Amino acid sequence: MTDPLIVAAIGATVTVCGWFVTYAYARRTDDRRRRLEAHLQYRSQQIEQLYGPLLSLIEQIFNVWQVRGNILRNTETSADREQAIKQLIWKRYFQPLHTEIAGLLRTKLYLLEGSDLPKSFADYLEHARQEECQHLLWDELQIDTSHVPTRPWPDDFHPDVKDTLKKLMDERQRGLAQLR
């Protein structure tokens, strides 16, 4: 009589242990999946709300720079007229693009990859603010500041944004593949 009870007890113990192991594994798998989904959601926000729009705006600045250069190279005008063309293009194209970039960096800074503002981002902000101040001084007060050394466009800004966007997109794709 004890043999069937021992067998039943062992069977019940194995069943309960198996259930606990299965439950723990399923819970661990679900937790891992939830963490991965949350991580992918954050990466998507970084791509869609910061790095994607930022790269697009930078590319637009490069396009306007190219167009302005083509116009100035192929138009014979006086120095004053050339300055007026530059001023008009700055006001209509560069200024709104810089304003959008500054807005993105002001409102979406929490989406930066890493905890520190990259140096190229800080250099860009300095470049854009100096350019804006100089144009404002000319527009409002006709003060010529062309002799003031300017902060050039930071060479690392575009590659930093482009490389980070690529990294985020690659990581997102790998994560999506893991979910499947």
Helices and strands as residue ranges (DSSP letters): H 2-45, I 46-51, H 52-73, H 79-89, I 90-94, H 95-107, G 109-111, H 119-141, H 157-179
